[in-house]
Amino acid sequence: MNIKMEVDMSDEKTSDDYVIDFIKAFKAVEDEMEPYKEHRRDLKKNYVENGWLSKEDLRFAVRAYRMMKSGDDFDQFTNIYENISKKVGV
């Protein structure tokens, strides 16, 4: 028994179709995140306006948080930073 399968190529997605699908889904996620991003901006602004922290303090706090979150070894980072800064002279 011979079975022939016909494939309608017009129903198959192209790479461009997948890119468009991805962009639509990505935009939806970005749109959902916007209120949280706005809240984060307001939080930083509040700390600066009240004089509790400077913008530089906030940047370092965020960096420290991200290092802790990713499990980076702070001592190792410090050693590398000190060695590089001595060699570069910065």
Jmol script that loads the backbone (N, CA, C; Angstrom):
load data "model"
ATOM      1  N   MET A   1       0.844  -1.167   0.000  1.00  0.00           N
ATOM      2  CA  MET A   1       0.000   0.000   0.000  1.00  0.00           C
ATOM      3  C   MET A   1       0.895   1.239   0.000  1.00  0.00           C
ATOM      4  N   ASN A   2       0.733   2.081  -0.950  1.00  0.00           N
ATOM      5  CA  ASN A   2       1.462   3.332  -1.061  1.00  0.00           C
ATOM      6  C   ASN A   2       0.578   4.481  -0.576  1.00  0.00           C
ATOM      7  N   ILE A   3       1.092   5.216   0.386  1.00  0.00           N
ATOM      8  CA  ILE A   3       0.340   6.364   0.889  1.00  0.00           C
ATOM      9  C   ILE A   3       1.119   7.612   0.517  1.00  0.00           C
ATOM     10  N   LYS A   4       0.471   8.488  -0.168  1.00  0.00           N
ATOM     11  CA  LYS A   4       1.093   9.754  -0.521  1.00  0.00           C
ATOM     12  C   LYS A   4       0.615  10.818   0.444  1.00  0.00           C
ATOM     13  N   MET A   5       1.582  11.576   0.948  1.00  0.00           N
ATOM     14  CA  MET A   5       1.234  12.689   1.837  1.00  0.00           C
ATOM     15  C   MET A   5       1.533  13.981   1.099  1.00  0.00           C
ATOM     16  N   GLU A   6       0.565  14.801   1.043  1.00  0.00           N
ATOM     17  CA  GLU A   6       0.758  16.100   0.430  1.00  0.00           C
ATOM     18  C   GLU A   6       0.895  17.136   1.534  1.00  0.00           C
ATOM     19  N   VAL A   7       1.885  17.942   1.390  1.00  0.00           N
ATOM     20  CA  VAL A   7       2.133  18.993   2.363  1.00  0.00           C
ATOM     21  C   VAL A   7       1.847  20.320   1.699  1.00  0.00           C
ATOM     22  N   ASP A   8       0.980  21.057   2.329  1.00  0.00           N
ATOM     23  CA  ASP A   8       0.657  22.384   1.829  1.00  0.00           C
ATOM     24  C   ASP A   8       1.692  23.349   2.387  1.00  0.00           C
ATOM     25  N   MET A   9       2.621  23.778   1.569  1.00  0.00           N
ATOM     26  CA  MET A   9       3.717  24.644   1.999  1.00  0.00           C
ATOM     27  C   MET A   9       3.226  26.002   2.500  1.00  0.00           C
ATOM     28  N   SER A  10       2.056  26.389   2.104  1.00  0.00           N
ATOM     29  CA  SER A  10       1.550  27.690   2.524  1.00  0.00           C
ATOM     30  C   SER A  10       1.185  27.693   4.012  1.00  0.00           C
ATOM     31  N   ASP A  11       0.995  26.493   4.600  1.00  0.00           N
ATOM     32  CA  ASP A  11       0.656  26.416   6.020  1.00  0.00           C
ATOM     33  C   ASP A  11       1.885  26.363   6.921  1.00  0.00           C
ATOM     34  N   GLU A  12       3.069  26.188   6.349  1.00  0.00           N
ATOM     35  CA  GLU A  12       4.283  26.108   7.148  1.00  0.00           C
ATOM     36  C   GLU A  12       4.785  27.513   7.447  1.00  0.00           C
ATOM     37  N   LYS A  13       5.261  27.690   8.666  1.00  0.00           N
ATOM     38  CA  LYS A  13       5.776  29.001   9.060  1.00  0.00           C
ATOM     39  C   LYS A  13       7.203  29.172   8.564  1.00  0.00           C
ATOM     40  N   THR A  14       7.492  30.378   8.179  1.00  0.00           N
ATOM     41  CA  THR A  14       8.844  30.721   7.760  1.00  0.00           C
ATOM     42  C   THR A  14       9.579  31.339   8.939  1.00  0.00           C
ATOM     43  N   SER A  15      10.843  31.529   8.766  1.00  0.00           N
ATOM     44  CA  SER A  15      11.644  32.178   9.801  1.00  0.00           C
ATOM     45  C   SER A  15      11.099  33.577  10.098  1.00  0.00           C
ATOM     46  N   ASP A  16      10.694  34.275   9.062  1.00  0.00           N
ATOM     47  CA  ASP A  16      10.117  35.610   9.249  1.00  0.00           C
ATOM     48  C   ASP A  16       8.846  35.550  10.093  1.00  0.00           C
ATOM     49  N   ASP A  17       8.040  34.514   9.867  1.00  0.00           N
ATOM     50  CA  ASP A  17       6.816  34.351  10.666  1.00  0.00           C
ATOM     51  C   ASP A  17       7.157  34.166  12.149  1.00  0.00           C
ATOM     52  N   TYR A  18       8.187  33.349  12.401  1.00  0.00           N
ATOM     53  CA  TYR A  18       8.596  33.126  13.790  1.00  0.00           C
ATOM     54  C   TYR A  18       9.158  34.401  14.426  1.00  0.00           C
ATOM     55  N   VAL A  19       9.882  35.181  13.634  1.00  0.00           N
ATOM     56  CA  VAL A  19      10.403  36.462  14.139  1.00  0.00           C
ATOM     57  C   VAL A  19       9.241  37.363  14.519  1.00  0.00           C
ATOM     58  N   ILE A  20       8.242  37.428  13.685  1.00  0.00           N
ATOM     59  CA  ILE A  20       7.072  38.267  13.971  1.00  0.00           C
ATOM     60  C   ILE A  20       6.354  37.771  15.223  1.00  0.00           C
ATOM     61  N   ASP A  21       6.174  36.452  15.337  1.00  0.00           N
ATOM     62  CA  ASP A  21       5.548  35.876  16.536  1.00  0.00           C
ATOM     63  C   ASP A  21       6.345  36.226  17.787  1.00  0.00           C
ATOM     64  N   PHE A  22       7.674  36.087  17.673  1.00  0.00           N
ATOM     65  CA  PHE A  22       8.544  36.390  18.809  1.00  0.00           C
ATOM     66  C   PHE A  22       8.413  37.848  19.217  1.00  0.00           C
ATOM     67  N   ILE A  23       8.460  38.747  18.249  1.00  0.00           N
ATOM     68  CA  ILE A  23       8.374  40.180  18.551  1.00  0.00           C
ATOM     69  C   ILE A  23       7.051  40.507  19.235  1.00  0.00           C
ATOM     70  N   LYS A  24       5.973  39.929  18.759  1.00  0.00           N
ATOM     71  CA  LYS A  24       4.661  40.170  19.383  1.00  0.00           C
ATOM     72  C   LYS A  24       4.643  39.681  20.828  1.00  0.00           C
ATOM     73  N   ALA A  25       5.181  38.479  21.050  1.00  0.00           N
ATOM     74  CA  ALA A  25       5.217  37.923  22.411  1.00  0.00           C
ATOM     75  C   ALA A  25       6.150  38.737  23.299  1.00  0.00           C
ATOM     76  N   PHE A  26       7.294  39.139  22.754  1.00  0.00           N
ATOM     77  CA  PHE A  26       8.264  39.937  23.511  1.00  0.00           C
ATOM     78  C   PHE A  26       7.660  41.277  23.910  1.00  0.00           C
ATOM     79  N   LYS A  27       6.955  41.913  22.981  1.00  0.00           N
ATOM     80  CA  LYS A  27       6.302  43.196  23.272  1.00  0.00           C
ATOM     81  C   LYS A  27       5.263  43.019  24.372  1.00  0.00           C
ATOM     82  N   ALA A  28       4.516  41.930  24.329  1.00  0.00           N
ATOM     83  CA  ALA A  28       3.505  41.683  25.359  1.00  0.00           C
ATOM     84  C   ALA A  28       4.155  41.562  26.736  1.00  0.00           C
ATOM     85  N   VAL A  29       5.289  40.871  26.790  1.00  0.00           N
ATOM     86  CA  VAL A  29       6.006  40.735  28.066  1.00  0.00           C
ATOM     87  C   VAL A  29       6.536  42.095  28.516  1.00  0.00           C
ATOM     88  N   GLU A  30       7.123  42.832  27.591  1.00  0.00           N
ATOM     89  CA  GLU A  30       7.629  44.171  27.917  1.00  0.00           C
ATOM     90  C   GLU A  30       6.506  45.061  28.446  1.00  0.00           C
ATOM     91  N   ASP A  31       5.353  45.006  27.814  1.00  0.00           N
ATOM     92  CA  ASP A  31       4.215  45.814  28.251  1.00  0.00           C
ATOM     93  C   ASP A  31       3.769  45.425  29.659  1.00  0.00           C
ATOM     94  N   GLU A  32       3.796  44.131  29.951  1.00  0.00           N
ATOM     95  CA  GLU A  32       3.420  43.652  31.288  1.00  0.00           C
ATOM     96  C   GLU A  32       4.429  44.096  32.341  1.00  0.00           C
ATOM     97  N   MET A  33       5.680  44.230  31.952  1.00  0.00           N
ATOM     98  CA  MET A  33       6.737  44.606  32.893  1.00  0.00           C
ATOM     99  C   MET A  33       6.773  46.110  33.188  1.00  0.00           C
ATOM    100  N   GLU A  34       6.221  46.913  32.305  1.00  0.00           N
ATOM    101  CA  GLU A  34       6.345  48.369  32.418  1.00  0.00           C
ATOM    102  C   GLU A  34       5.899  48.926  33.769  1.00  0.00           C
ATOM    103  N   PRO A  35       4.777  48.503  34.329  1.00  0.00           N
ATOM    104  CA  PRO A  35       4.403  49.048  35.643  1.00  0.00           C
ATOM    105  C   PRO A  35       5.461  48.771  36.723  1.00  0.00           C
ATOM    106  N   TYR A  36       6.099  47.612  36.637  1.00  0.00           N
ATOM    107  CA  TYR A  36       7.143  47.275  37.607  1.00  0.00           C
ATOM    108  C   TYR A  36       8.393  48.121  37.392  1.00  0.00           C
ATOM    109  N   LYS A  37       8.723  48.385  36.135  1.00  0.00           N
ATOM    110  CA  LYS A  37       9.859  49.249  35.827  1.00  0.00           C
ATOM    111  C   LYS A  37       9.595  50.668  36.341  1.00  0.00           C
ATOM    112  N   GLU A  38       8.373  51.135  36.137  1.00  0.00           N
ATOM    113  CA  GLU A  38       7.999  52.468  36.614  1.00  0.00           C
ATOM    114  C   GLU A  38       8.105  52.534  38.138  1.00  0.00           C
ATOM    115  N   HIS A  39       7.662  51.507  38.798  1.00  0.00           N
ATOM    116  CA  HIS A  39       7.745  51.440  40.258  1.00  0.00           C
ATOM    117  C   HIS A  39       9.206  51.484  40.709  1.00  0.00           C
ATOM    118  N   ARG A  40      10.077  50.771  40.009  1.00  0.00           N
ATOM    119  CA  ARG A  40      11.508  50.760  40.339  1.00  0.00           C
ATOM    120  C   ARG A  40      12.104  52.154  40.148  1.00  0.00           C
ATOM    121  N   ARG A  41      11.733  52.838  39.066  1.00  0.00           N
ATOM    122  CA  ARG A  41      12.225  54.206  38.837  1.00  0.00           C
ATOM    123  C   ARG A  41      11.735  55.145  39.945  1.00  0.00           C
ATOM    124  N   ASP A  42      10.464  55.003  40.329  1.00  0.00           N
ATOM    125  CA  ASP A  42       9.912  55.840  41.394  1.00  0.00           C
ATOM    126  C   ASP A  42      10.605  55.573  42.729  1.00  0.00           C
ATOM    127  N   LEU A  43      10.918  54.325  43.002  1.00  0.00           N
ATOM    128  CA  LEU A  43      11.605  53.962  44.239  1.00  0.00           C
ATOM    129  C   LEU A  43      12.973  54.635  44.312  1.00  0.00           C
ATOM    130  N   LYS A  44      13.736  54.547  43.230  1.00  0.00           N
ATOM    131  CA  LYS A  44      15.056  55.192  43.188  1.00  0.00           C
ATOM    132  C   LYS A  44      14.925  56.705  43.349  1.00  0.00           C
ATOM    133  N   LYS A  45      13.975  57.276  42.624  1.00  0.00           N
ATOM    134  CA  LYS A  45      13.758  58.730  42.683  1.00  0.00           C
ATOM    135  C   LYS A  45      13.425  59.167  44.100  1.00  0.00           C
ATOM    136  N   ASN A  46      12.596  58.397  44.774  1.00  0.00           N
ATOM    137  CA  ASN A  46      12.198  58.706  46.144  1.00  0.00           C
ATOM    138  C   ASN A  46      13.407  58.735  47.084  1.00  0.00           C
ATOM    139  N   TYR A  47      14.286  57.756  46.951  1.00  0.00           N
ATOM    140  CA  TYR A  47      15.473  57.695  47.812  1.00  0.00           C
ATOM    141  C   TYR A  47      16.414  58.872  47.558  1.00  0.00           C
ATOM    142  N   VAL A  48      16.538  59.279  46.304  1.00  0.00           N
ATOM    143  CA  VAL A  48      17.392  60.419  45.979  1.00  0.00           C
ATOM    144  C   VAL A  48      16.756  61.720  46.460  1.00  0.00           C
ATOM    145  N   GLU A  49      15.465  61.904  46.181  1.00  0.00           N
ATOM    146  CA  GLU A  49      14.782  63.139  46.568  1.00  0.00           C
ATOM    147  C   GLU A  49      14.753  63.334  48.083  1.00  0.00           C
ATOM    148  N   ASN A  50      14.651  62.253  48.834  1.00  0.00           N
ATOM    149  CA  ASN A  50      14.645  62.357  50.294  1.00  0.00           C
ATOM    150  C   ASN A  50      16.048  62.458  50.880  1.00  0.00           C
ATOM    151  N   GLY A  51      17.057  62.384  50.031  1.00  0.00           N
ATOM    152  CA  GLY A  51      18.434  62.530  50.487  1.00  0.00           C
ATOM    153  C   GLY A  51      18.965  61.302  51.214  1.00  0.00           C
ATOM    154  N   TRP A  52      18.273  60.187  51.100  1.00  0.00           N
ATOM    155  CA  TRP A  52      18.709  58.976  51.795  1.00  0.00           C
ATOM    156  C   TRP A  52      19.916  58.348  51.107  1.00  0.00           C
ATOM    157  N   LEU A  53      19.927  58.378  49.773  1.00  0.00           N
ATOM    158  CA  LEU A  53      21.028  57.838  48.989  1.00  0.00           C
ATOM    159  C   LEU A  53      21.235  58.707  47.758  1.00  0.00           C
ATOM    160  N   SER A  54      22.477  58.738  47.280  1.00  0.00           N
ATOM    161  CA  SER A  54      22.760  59.437  46.031  1.00  0.00           C
ATOM    162  C   SER A  54      22.524  58.470  44.865  1.00  0.00           C
ATOM    163  N   LYS A  55      22.527  59.020  43.660  1.00  0.00           N
ATOM    164  CA  LYS A  55      22.381  58.161  42.487  1.00  0.00           C
ATOM    165  C   LYS A  55      23.529  57.150  42.412  1.00  0.00           C
ATOM    166  N   GLU A  56      24.718  57.599  42.799  1.00  0.00           N
ATOM    167  CA  GLU A  56      25.875  56.696  42.803  1.00  0.00           C
ATOM    168  C   GLU A  56      25.691  55.587  43.834  1.00  0.00           C
ATOM    169  N   ASP A  57      25.182  55.939  45.018  1.00  0.00           N
ATOM    170  CA  ASP A  57      24.905  54.918  46.040  1.00  0.00           C
ATOM    171  C   ASP A  57      23.926  53.877  45.510  1.00  0.00           C
ATOM    172  N   LEU A  58      22.901  54.335  44.813  1.00  0.00           N
ATOM    173  CA  LEU A  58      21.907  53.431  44.254  1.00  0.00           C
ATOM    174  C   LEU A  58      22.522  52.505  43.209  1.00  0.00           C
ATOM    175  N   ARG A  59      23.381  53.067  42.342  1.00  0.00           N
ATOM    176  CA  ARG A  59      24.031  52.241  41.318  1.00  0.00           C
ATOM    177  C   ARG A  59      24.854  51.131  41.956  1.00  0.00           C
ATOM    178  N   PHE A  60      25.614  51.493  43.011  1.00  0.00           N
ATOM    179  CA  PHE A  60      26.434  50.484  43.684  1.00  0.00           C
ATOM    180  C   PHE A  60      25.570  49.466  44.420  1.00  0.00           C
ATOM    181  N   ALA A  61      24.486  49.914  45.004  1.00  0.00           N
ATOM    182  CA  ALA A  61      23.586  48.991  45.700  1.00  0.00           C
ATOM    183  C   ALA A  61      22.980  47.991  44.726  1.00  0.00           C
ATOM    184  N   VAL A  62      22.580  48.478  43.557  1.00  0.00           N
ATOM    185  CA  VAL A  62      22.005  47.593  42.538  1.00  0.00           C
ATOM    186  C   VAL A  62      23.065  46.611  42.043  1.00  0.00           C
ATOM    187  N   ARG A  63      24.287  47.096  41.828  1.00  0.00           N
ATOM    188  CA  ARG A  63      25.371  46.196  41.401  1.00  0.00           C
ATOM    189  C   ARG A  63      25.636  45.125  42.454  1.00  0.00           C
ATOM    190  N   ALA A  64      25.683  45.538  43.713  1.00  0.00           N
ATOM    191  CA  ALA A  64      25.915  44.578  44.803  1.00  0.00           C
ATOM    192  C   ALA A  64      24.797  43.546  44.854  1.00  0.00           C
ATOM    193  N   TYR A  65      23.571  44.006  44.719  1.00  0.00           N
ATOM    194  CA  TYR A  65      22.423  43.098  44.718  1.00  0.00           C
ATOM    195  C   TYR A  65      22.537  42.083  43.588  1.00  0.00           C
ATOM    196  N   ARG A  66      22.881  42.558  42.395  1.00  0.00           N
ATOM    197  CA  ARG A  66      22.974  41.660  41.234  1.00  0.00           C
ATOM    198  C   ARG A  66      24.118  40.666  41.391  1.00  0.00           C
ATOM    199  N   MET A  67      25.205  41.115  41.998  1.00  0.00           N
ATOM    200  CA  MET A  67      26.321  40.193  42.253  1.00  0.00           C
ATOM    201  C   MET A  67      25.898  39.111  43.244  1.00  0.00           C
ATOM    202  N   MET A  68      25.203  39.506  44.300  1.00  0.00           N
ATOM    203  CA  MET A  68      24.739  38.533  45.284  1.00  0.00           C
ATOM    204  C   MET A  68      23.745  37.571  44.649  1.00  0.00           C
ATOM    205  N   LYS A  69      22.849  38.106  43.868  1.00  0.00           N
ATOM    206  CA  LYS A  69      21.810  37.302  43.230  1.00  0.00           C
ATOM    207  C   LYS A  69      22.412  36.261  42.286  1.00  0.00           C
ATOM    208  N   SER A  70      23.454  36.642  41.568  1.00  0.00           N
ATOM    209  CA  SER A  70      24.065  35.722  40.609  1.00  0.00           C
ATOM    210  C   SER A  70      25.082  34.792  41.264  1.00  0.00           C
ATOM    211  N   GLY A  71      25.345  35.010  42.556  1.00  0.00           N
ATOM    212  CA  GLY A  71      26.278  34.137  43.268  1.00  0.00           C
ATOM    213  C   GLY A  71      27.733  34.472  43.026  1.00  0.00           C
ATOM    214  N   ASP A  72      28.023  35.677  42.548  1.00  0.00           N
ATOM    215  CA  ASP A  72      29.403  36.079  42.321  1.00  0.00           C
ATOM    216  C   ASP A  72      30.155  36.133  43.644  1.00  0.00           C
ATOM    217  N   ASP A  73      31.421  35.754  43.595  1.00  0.00           N
ATOM    218  CA  ASP A  73      32.288  35.790  44.774  1.00  0.00           C
ATOM    219  C   ASP A  73      32.871  37.195  44.880  1.00  0.00           C
ATOM    220  N   PHE A  74      32.432  37.941  45.884  1.00  0.00           N
ATOM    221  CA  PHE A  74      32.846  39.334  46.028  1.00  0.00           C
ATOM    222  C   PHE A  74      34.340  39.445  46.299  1.00  0.00           C
ATOM    223  N   ASP A  75      34.889  38.552  47.111  1.00  0.00           N
ATOM    224  CA  ASP A  75      36.325  38.598  47.406  1.00  0.00           C
ATOM    225  C   ASP A  75      37.144  38.387  46.138  1.00  0.00           C
ATOM    226  N   GLN A  76      36.727  37.443  45.317  1.00  0.00           N
ATOM    227  CA  GLN A  76      37.422  37.195  44.063  1.00  0.00           C
ATOM    228  C   GLN A  76      37.311  38.417  43.150  1.00  0.00           C
ATOM    229  N   PHE A  77      36.130  39.002  43.085  1.00  0.00           N
ATOM    230  CA  PHE A  77      35.924  40.205  42.283  1.00  0.00           C
ATOM    231  C   PHE A  77      36.839  41.330  42.771  1.00  0.00           C
ATOM    232  N   THR A  78      36.902  41.514  44.091  1.00  0.00           N
ATOM    233  CA  THR A  78      37.731  42.567  44.674  1.00  0.00           C
ATOM    234  C   THR A  78      39.201  42.361  44.328  1.00  0.00           C
ATOM    235  N   ASN A  79      39.673  41.128  44.451  1.00  0.00           N
ATOM    236  CA  ASN A  79      41.078  40.837  44.125  1.00  0.00           C
ATOM    237  C   ASN A  79      41.378  41.139  42.664  1.00  0.00           C
ATOM    238  N   ILE A  80      40.507  40.705  41.783  1.00  0.00           N
ATOM    239  CA  ILE A  80      40.707  40.956  40.353  1.00  0.00           C
ATOM    240  C   ILE A  80      40.660  42.446  40.071  1.00  0.00           C
ATOM    241  N   TYR A  81      39.694  43.139  40.672  1.00  0.00           N
ATOM    242  CA  TYR A  81      39.555  44.584  40.462  1.00  0.00           C
ATOM    243  C   TYR A  81      40.814  45.318  40.919  1.00  0.00           C
ATOM    244  N   GLU A  82      41.327  44.964  42.104  1.00  0.00           N
ATOM    245  CA  GLU A  82      42.528  45.626  42.633  1.00  0.00           C
ATOM    246  C   GLU A  82      43.737  45.360  41.754  1.00  0.00           C
ATOM    247  N   ASN A  83      43.896  44.118  41.298  1.00  0.00           N
ATOM    248  CA  ASN A  83      45.031  43.782  40.430  1.00  0.00           C
ATOM    249  C   ASN A  83      44.965  44.536  39.112  1.00  0.00           C
ATOM    250  N   ILE A  84      43.790  44.593  38.535  1.00  0.00           N
ATOM    251  CA  ILE A  84      43.648  45.292  37.259  1.00  0.00           C
ATOM    252  C   ILE A  84      43.862  46.787  37.435  1.00  0.00           C
ATOM    253  N   SER A  85      43.302  47.364  38.488  1.00  0.00           N
ATOM    254  CA  SER A  85      43.445  48.815  38.673  1.00  0.00           C
ATOM    255  C   SER A  85      44.889  49.213  38.927  1.00  0.00           C
ATOM    256  N   LYS A  86      45.680  48.344  39.571  1.00  0.00           N
ATOM    257  CA  LYS A  86      47.105  48.631  39.789  1.00  0.00           C
ATOM    258  C   LYS A  86      47.857  48.598  38.475  1.00  0.00           C
ATOM    259  N   LYS A  87      47.542  47.613  37.630  1.00  0.00           N
ATOM    260  CA  LYS A  87      48.234  47.462  36.354  1.00  0.00           C
ATOM    261  C   LYS A  87      47.843  48.523  35.341  1.00  0.00           C
ATOM    262  N   VAL A  88      46.590  48.910  35.369  1.00  0.00           N
ATOM    263  CA  VAL A  88      46.096  49.907  34.420  1.00  0.00           C
ATOM    264  C   VAL A  88      46.386  51.317  34.913  1.00  0.00           C
ATOM    265  N   GLY A  89      46.452  51.471  36.213  1.00  0.00           N
ATOM    266  CA  GLY A  89      46.736  52.777  36.793  1.00  0.00           C
ATOM    267  C   GLY A  89      45.510  53.673  36.882  1.00  0.00           C
ATOM    268  N   VAL A  90      44.382  53.077  36.996  1.00  0.00           N
ATOM    269  CA  VAL A  90      43.141  53.850  37.086  1.00  0.00           C
ATOM    270  C   VAL A  90      42.766  54.039  38.530  1.00  0.00           C
TER     271      VAL A  90
END
end "model"
wireframe off; spacefill off
backbone 0.3
color backbone group
